[in-house]
Amino acid sequence: MKVSQQGNTVILEDIKHFNPKHIFECGQCFRWIKQEDDSYTGVAMGKVINVKQDGNKIYLDNTTKEDFDNIWYDYFDLGRDYEEMVNTLKVMDEYLEKATEFGEGIRILKQDGWEMLISFIISANNRIPMIQRAINNLSKNYGTYIGEYKGQEYYAFPTSEQLSKASVEEIRACSTGFRDKYIKSTSQTVNDENIDVLEYRELSTDQCLKELLKFNGVGPKVADCIALFGMQKYDTFPVDVWVKRVMQEFYVDEDLSLTKIRKFGIEKFGDLAGFAQQYLFYYAREFGIGR
């Protein structure tokens, strides 16, 4: 991969396994919005950045080489050999071969653990446009103003301190629905007890999940998502409706419980379970498998 900078744009050349559509539409993130030119503008790590693909080049606009080295290289998981990982997965069976081929450009982003905690509480029984709206409303009302990009104002995701100051009613007014009390409770707990959720990354996967499940509004599936996308616990296997459908279609019996499907996924895919889940999820959803 070759990296260069022109003005406020960092250019990545000859990069493999990097497709913005696959990355930003595979269900792992909620603050990346597709633009009219097919690029994606996102808010992450307190920054606003635009990502566009053109042939074998990726353009990261509104950033610098310094931020690329210090933030985006890690955020986009560019230090991982996805070629090697995909080769490992696709020989496991024909279904993963198809799924990894279809979603070849997926990368699991290394997102902020605190933001993922609240974001996936919001995601419970919710549609992506509504999740995005709620997160943007919370950020605009309680987060720190970042700046303007192409005529639009952007705000960082609120800290636990900022969010804990909002009442349940104010949180509900941000289109969070019944999750308002969970967001308030979790924000209050994290702030009042001075919890650094980023430290959960240092725990074992089982211990990390145990800590996450202590928060109101965090059930097993939500905890798995937070652990995978916010804590880099790649040996977990979140099971939602799409994963359940694809697993029933390809791997397990119809009447298997979500818990047993999750256990099967972890045992079958091992340390790469989280990656396998993303490829299978994206494949199942885009093709409407089991619908």
C-alpha positions as CSV (number, residue, x, y, z in Angstrom):
1,M,0.0,0.0,0.0
2,K,1.3,3.4,-1.0
3,V,0.3,6.5,1.1
4,S,0.5,10.1,-0.1
5,Q,-1.1,13.4,0.7
6,Q,-2.4,16.1,-1.6
7,G,-3.8,19.1,0.2
8,N,-6.3,17.9,2.8
9,T,-6.6,14.5,1.2
10,V,-4.7,11.3,2.0
11,I,-4.5,8.9,-0.9
12,L,-4.1,5.1,-0.5
13,E,-3.0,3.2,-3.6
14,D,-3.0,-0.5,-4.3
15,I,-4.9,-1.4,-1.1
16,K,-6.7,-4.7,-1.0
17,H,-9.8,-5.7,0.8
18,F,-11.1,-2.1,1.3
19,N,-14.5,-1.3,-0.2
20,P,-16.3,1.7,1.5
21,K,-19.7,0.2,0.7
22,H,-18.9,-3.1,2.3
23,I,-17.2,-1.5,5.3
24,F,-19.9,1.2,6.1
25,E,-23.0,-0.8,5.1
26,C,-22.2,-4.2,6.8
27,G,-24.0,-3.2,10.1
28,Q,-21.0,-2.3,12.3
29,C,-21.2,1.5,12.3
30,F,-23.9,4.2,12.3
31,R,-22.2,7.5,11.7
32,W,-21.1,7.0,8.1
33,I,-23.5,8.5,5.6
34,K,-23.4,7.8,1.9
35,Q,-23.2,10.9,-0.3
36,E,-24.5,11.7,-3.8
37,D,-21.0,10.9,-5.3
38,D,-21.0,7.5,-3.6
39,S,-18.4,8.6,-1.1
40,Y,-19.1,8.2,2.7
41,T,-18.8,11.0,5.2
42,G,-18.3,9.9,8.8
43,V,-17.7,11.1,12.3
44,A,-15.2,9.1,14.3
45,M,-12.6,9.7,16.9
46,G,-13.7,13.4,17.2
47,K,-13.0,14.0,13.5
48,V,-15.0,14.3,10.3
49,I,-13.6,12.5,7.3
50,N,-14.8,11.6,3.8
51,V,-13.9,8.3,2.2
52,K,-14.2,7.7,-1.6
53,Q,-13.0,4.8,-3.8
54,D,-11.8,5.4,-7.4
55,G,-10.4,2.3,-9.0
56,N,-7.5,1.0,-6.9
57,K,-7.3,4.3,-4.9
58,I,-8.9,5.3,-1.7
59,Y,-9.3,9.0,-1.0
60,L,-9.5,10.1,2.6
61,D,-10.6,13.8,2.5
62,N,-10.5,16.4,5.3
63,T,-7.5,14.8,7.0
64,T,-3.7,14.7,7.1
65,K,-1.0,12.2,6.8
66,E,-0.3,12.7,10.6
67,D,-3.9,11.8,11.5
68,F,-3.7,8.9,9.1
69,D,-0.7,7.5,10.9
70,N,-2.0,8.2,14.4
71,I,-5.8,7.5,13.9
72,W,-7.0,6.1,10.6
73,Y,-4.4,3.4,10.1
74,D,-5.6,1.7,13.3
75,Y,-9.2,2.7,12.9
76,F,-9.5,1.0,9.5
77,D,-7.5,-2.0,10.7
78,L,-4.9,-1.5,8.0
79,G,-2.3,-3.4,9.9
80,R,-4.2,-6.7,9.5
81,D,-3.5,-9.1,6.6
82,Y,-7.1,-9.5,5.3
83,E,-5.8,-11.5,2.3
84,E,-4.4,-14.2,4.7
85,M,-7.5,-14.1,6.9
86,V,-10.0,-14.5,4.0
87,N,-7.9,-17.4,2.6
88,T,-8.2,-19.1,6.0
89,L,-12.0,-18.5,6.2
90,K,-13.0,-19.4,2.6
91,V,-11.5,-22.9,2.7
92,M,-13.6,-23.7,5.7
93,D,-16.7,-24.3,3.6
94,E,-18.4,-23.3,0.4
95,Y,-20.7,-20.8,2.2
96,L,-17.9,-18.8,3.6
97,E,-16.2,-18.9,0.3
98,K,-19.2,-17.2,-1.3
99,A,-19.7,-14.8,1.6
100,T,-16.0,-13.6,1.7
101,E,-16.0,-13.2,-2.1
102,F,-19.2,-11.2,-2.0
103,G,-18.1,-9.0,0.9
104,E,-14.4,-9.0,0.0
105,G,-14.0,-5.3,0.9
106,I,-15.2,-5.6,4.5
107,R,-12.9,-4.4,7.3
108,I,-13.9,-4.5,11.0
109,L,-13.4,-0.9,12.2
110,K,-11.7,-0.3,15.5
111,Q,-14.4,2.0,17.0
112,D,-14.6,3.7,20.3
113,G,-15.9,1.4,23.0
114,W,-18.0,4.0,24.8
115,E,-19.7,5.1,21.6
116,M,-20.4,1.4,20.7
117,L,-21.9,0.8,24.2
118,I,-24.5,3.5,23.7
119,S,-24.9,2.9,19.9
120,F,-25.8,-0.8,20.3
121,I,-28.1,-0.1,23.2
122,I,-29.9,2.2,20.7
123,S,-29.8,-0.6,18.0
124,A,-31.9,-3.1,20.0
125,N,-35.0,-3.8,18.0
126,N,-34.4,-0.8,15.8
127,R,-33.8,0.0,12.1
128,I,-30.6,1.5,10.9
129,P,-32.1,4.9,9.7
130,M,-33.6,5.3,13.2
131,I,-30.4,4.3,14.9
132,Q,-28.5,6.9,12.9
133,R,-31.1,9.6,13.6
134,A,-30.9,9.0,17.4
135,I,-27.1,9.0,17.5
136,N,-26.9,12.2,15.4
137,N,-29.5,13.9,17.6
138,L,-27.7,12.9,20.8
139,S,-24.4,14.1,19.3
140,K,-25.8,17.4,18.1
141,N,-27.6,18.1,21.4
142,Y,-24.9,16.9,23.8
143,G,-21.6,16.3,21.9
144,T,-18.8,18.7,21.3
145,Y,-19.0,20.7,18.0
146,I,-16.2,19.6,15.6
147,G,-16.7,21.9,12.7
148,E,-18.3,22.3,9.3
149,Y,-17.6,20.1,6.3
150,K,-19.1,20.8,2.8
151,G,-21.8,23.0,4.4
152,Q,-22.9,20.7,7.1
153,E,-22.1,21.0,10.9
154,Y,-20.7,17.9,12.7
155,Y,-20.6,17.0,16.4
156,A,-18.6,14.4,18.3
157,F,-20.4,11.6,20.1
158,P,-21.1,12.9,23.6
159,T,-18.9,11.7,26.5
160,S,-20.6,9.9,29.5
161,E,-20.3,13.2,31.4
162,Q,-22.0,15.2,28.7
163,L,-24.8,12.6,28.2
164,S,-25.3,12.0,31.9
165,K,-26.5,15.6,32.2
166,A,-29.5,14.9,30.0
167,S,-32.8,13.8,31.5
168,V,-34.6,10.7,30.4
169,E,-37.2,13.0,28.7
170,E,-34.5,14.9,26.8
171,I,-32.9,11.6,25.7
172,R,-36.2,10.3,24.5
173,A,-36.7,13.6,22.5
174,C,-33.6,12.5,20.5
175,S,-35.7,9.7,18.9
176,T,-34.3,6.9,21.2
177,G,-37.7,5.5,22.1
178,F,-37.9,3.0,25.0
179,R,-34.1,2.9,25.2
180,D,-34.0,6.4,26.8
181,K,-33.9,5.0,30.4
182,Y,-31.1,2.6,29.5
183,I,-29.0,5.3,27.9
184,K,-29.6,7.6,31.0
185,S,-28.7,4.7,33.4
186,T,-25.6,3.6,31.6
187,S,-24.3,7.2,31.1
188,Q,-24.9,8.0,34.8
189,T,-23.2,4.8,35.9
190,V,-20.1,5.2,33.7
191,N,-19.8,8.9,34.7
192,D,-20.5,8.5,38.4
193,E,-18.4,5.5,38.9
194,N,-15.6,6.8,36.7
195,I,-15.6,3.7,34.5
196,D,-13.2,3.6,31.6
197,V,-14.9,1.1,29.2
198,L,-11.8,1.2,27.0
199,E,-10.1,-0.9,29.7
200,Y,-12.4,-3.7,28.9
201,R,-10.2,-4.3,25.8
202,E,-7.6,-5.7,28.2
203,L,-10.0,-8.3,29.6
204,S,-10.6,-11.7,28.3
205,T,-13.6,-12.0,26.0
206,D,-15.7,-13.7,28.6
207,Q,-14.8,-11.2,31.3
208,C,-15.4,-8.3,28.9
209,L,-18.9,-9.6,28.1
210,K,-19.6,-10.1,31.8
211,E,-18.8,-6.5,32.5
212,L,-20.9,-5.2,29.5
213,L,-23.9,-7.2,30.6
214,K,-24.0,-5.3,33.9
215,F,-25.3,-2.2,32.1
216,N,-29.0,-1.6,31.7
217,G,-30.2,-2.3,28.2
218,V,-27.3,-4.6,27.3
219,G,-28.3,-8.2,26.6
220,P,-26.2,-11.0,25.1
221,K,-26.5,-10.0,21.5
222,V,-25.8,-6.3,22.2
223,A,-22.9,-7.2,24.4
224,D,-21.4,-9.3,21.6
225,C,-21.7,-6.4,19.2
226,I,-20.0,-4.0,21.6
227,A,-17.3,-6.5,22.3
228,L,-16.6,-7.1,18.6
229,F,-16.8,-3.6,17.2
230,G,-15.7,-1.5,20.3
231,M,-13.4,-3.9,22.2
232,Q,-11.7,-5.9,19.4
233,K,-13.0,-9.2,20.7
234,Y,-12.9,-11.1,17.4
235,D,-13.6,-14.5,18.9
236,T,-17.3,-13.6,19.6
237,F,-20.2,-14.2,17.3
238,P,-23.2,-11.8,17.6
239,V,-26.5,-13.5,16.4
240,D,-29.3,-11.3,15.1
241,V,-32.2,-12.2,12.8
242,W,-29.9,-12.2,9.6
243,V,-27.2,-14.3,11.2
244,K,-29.8,-16.7,12.6
245,R,-31.3,-17.0,9.1
246,V,-28.0,-17.6,7.3
247,M,-26.8,-20.1,10.0
248,Q,-30.1,-22.0,9.7
249,E,-29.9,-21.9,5.9
250,F,-26.3,-23.3,5.8
251,Y,-25.2,-24.7,9.1
252,V,-27.7,-25.6,11.9
253,D,-31.2,-27.0,12.5
254,E,-34.2,-24.7,12.3
255,D,-35.1,-25.1,16.0
256,L,-31.7,-24.2,17.5
257,S,-31.7,-21.4,20.0
258,L,-29.8,-18.1,19.5
259,T,-27.4,-19.2,22.3
260,K,-26.7,-22.5,20.7
261,I,-26.2,-20.9,17.3
262,R,-23.7,-18.5,18.9
263,K,-21.9,-21.3,20.5
264,F,-21.7,-23.2,17.2
265,G,-20.3,-20.1,15.4
266,I,-17.6,-19.6,18.0
267,E,-16.6,-23.3,18.0
268,K,-16.6,-23.5,14.3
269,F,-14.8,-20.3,13.4
270,G,-12.6,-19.9,16.5
271,D,-10.5,-16.7,16.8
272,L,-12.0,-15.5,13.4
273,A,-15.6,-15.9,14.5
274,G,-16.3,-12.1,14.5
275,F,-15.0,-11.8,11.0
276,A,-16.9,-14.8,9.8
277,Q,-20.0,-13.3,11.3
278,Q,-19.6,-10.0,9.4
279,Y,-19.2,-11.7,6.0
280,L,-22.1,-14.1,6.7
281,F,-24.3,-11.2,8.0
282,Y,-23.6,-9.0,5.0
283,Y,-24.1,-11.8,2.6
284,A,-27.4,-12.9,4.2
285,R,-28.9,-9.4,4.4
286,E,-27.9,-8.3,0.8
287,F,-29.3,-11.5,-0.7
288,G,-32.3,-11.7,1.6
289,I,-31.5,-15.3,2.7
290,G,-34.3,-16.9,4.7
291,R,-36.6,-14.0,4.2
